[in-house]
């Protein structure tokens, strides 16, 4: 059957067929018909059968005659049947229809109970470059379907400078339903914070935890005493662990000692305990540190909380901090061990007392060799601790672990090159250039470059060493290793003195 015959068949079916045949004919005419057939379909737009009206909407979208679409699609977008509304709205988008009637039709669909139609409405308004019904649009920020609220958020963002959208955004941020209010607050420019401060303070008592969290973050950006007082009062009354955890962090970041009491109360909570421990370390009061001393050895607390208590002890830096943390390096929980290393790292960086340095160096060197979970974290804690050098050299010479060997080797590069064993350090760097592990070779080249620059001395058997560095610069798999090898070669080129 030729296309002309098919068209004739579809036209007869539209007039005489049953419901499903007429619906199929409308869709078929849309596939193969000509422009004039769009007006034939317009004549069936008020058919009593929803299936036919849906077919008409689909056919008009395919035929591409915008004038015909304008005649009936706005009405079909308000049809009582959701499938007709769906097809009509998609066809309106396909045809690129515009004008007040289309904008109104899409705006009505923003409130449609069918989430597919809300999506179509948002897609249509975006295509038109208008926000539509601003109240309905902002309400969709609280839609349960992510495909809806995500599109609504994007459209609001695009029109956030429009006066009507901006005003509704402020209203929603102050009074909207929970989910919509949260997104509105996130979209509202920072310069509005002062103007909506009263509603933010009130929002700290909102029944929805997500609202309380969002307004708390917004208030935390304000440096005034009133906002900080509101956050402290909210923390005292807070019952939700997630919100309490956030408030504890926000107040601790400001060094507000009023966080101490609530942090102690929330210390045993699985969700908020970790931040509570960190907050106690940040404020560092006598009461806070006393609680942390107990917390680090309390096996009933989660490992993450004990770890942050250990970090807090290091941060507070009280007289017994070192002696509280060293035993934790042997804790059976790897998270707690990592927390102890972090606490010791802070103490080393802040400056240990001279009678603490050897004990800390010895313990950290042993830990570097023994705990594969914290190798590079322990490496960082050892930086600048010269008392660790003898132990680090033993590790380089003896450890079977490439990761530990690389970490220890890199620490030889961080100390003063006038140390009496520097010639032996040079030999260690040279030997490590042949290590099977590239990370070790990387640190060997880096240490060699540092040694040459610091001592101003050319190593013995320089030509052979150059050959090895050249091979590393050309053949290493990682760009960083190749760069370090090239740096070592440049250091050799710039060295003016020769060793004996």
C-alpha positions, 0 to 999 in steps of 0.5 A: 500500500502506497503512502497516498493509500495509507493516508486515505485509509487513516482518514476513513478510520478517523471517521468510521473506526472504533476507538482504538482504530481511530486513535491509531489512525490519528497517530499514523496520519501524524507519521506519514501525513502532509501539512494539510492533514494537521488541520484534519487532526485539529477537527478531532481534538474534542473527540469523546475518547481520550485515546483519540485525543491523545493520538491527535496530540501525538500526530500534531507533534509529528507533523510539525505544523505550529499553527495547527498546534497552537489551535488545540494543544493548549486546550489538550494540555488541560485535558482531564486525562493525564495521558492526553496532557502528557502527549500534548505537552510534549508535542508543544515542546517539539513544535516550539510553541510559544505565546501567553496561552502556552506559558499559561498551559505549562504554568498550570501543569507545574501543579499537576499531580502527575510528576511526568507532567510537572517535568514536561512543564519545567522542560517547556518553560525552560525552552521558552525562557520564562519562569511561568507561575513563580509560586508554583515553580518555587513550590516544586523545590520541595517536590519528592521527585528528584527529577522535578525538584532538580529541574525546578532548582535549575530554573529558579537559579536561572531566573534568581535575579528576576524580581518576582522570582527573587521575592518568592525565593525570599518568601520560600526561604522564610516560610516555605515547606521544609524541603522547599525552604532548604533549597531556597536557602541554598539558592538565596544569595549571601547578601540576603542573609542579614535581611532574613536573620530573624527567620533564620533564628526562628528556623533553628526551632523548626520541626524539620531537622533539615531546616534546622541544619540549613539555617544553622549553616547560614547563621554560621556565616555571620560573625555577630554575637547574636547569631553565635548566641542563637547557635549556642542556645539551639545546641543546648535544646537540640535532640537530633544527633545529625543537627547536634553534630553540625552545631557542635562543629560550627561552634567549635570552629569559632572556639566557643567554649559553650560547646563544652557541655553539649559536646560532653553529652553527645560524646557517646552518640554514634553520629555526633560523638566524633565531632564532639570529641574534636570540639572538646580538643578545639576548645581545650579547656581543663574540663574538656581535656579531662573528658578526653583523657577518659574517652581515649581509653573508653572501649565502649565508645566508637573507634572514630570517637576515640580517634578524634579524642586522641587528636583533640588531646594532641590539639589541646597540648596539655602536659601529659598529652604525649604519655596519653597518646603513645600507648594508643599506638598499640591499640587494636583498632586501626582507626584509634591508632591513626588518631593517636598518630594525628595527635602526635603529629600536632604535638611534634609540629607545635614543638615537643619538650626536649625530654619527650622527643626521644620517646616520641621518635622511637615510638613513631619509628617503631610504628612506621615499621609495624603498622601498614595502615598508617605508614604515610600518616606516621611519615608525616608525624616524623617530619622534622624529628631528627631523633628519629634518624638512626631508627629510620636508617635501620628501617631503610636497610632492613624492612621488607616493605617497599611502602615503609622503605619509601617512607623512611627513605624520604625522611632522610631527605628532610634532615640537616645534611651535616649529620655524621651519617650523611655519606651512608645516607647517600649510599642508601639513596644510590642503592635504592635507585635499583629498587624494584618499587617505583615509589622507592626509586622516586624517593631515592632520586629525590633524596639524592638531589637534596643531598647534592644540593645541600652538600655541594659534593659530587658523588663517587662514580658519578658517570654510573649514577648519571646513567641510572638517573637517565634511565629512570628519567626515561623509563619510569611509569609515573611522570612525577618520578621522571621529573624527580630523576631529571631534577637529580640530574640537574643537581649534578650538573650544578654541583661545583665540587668533587668528593675525594 
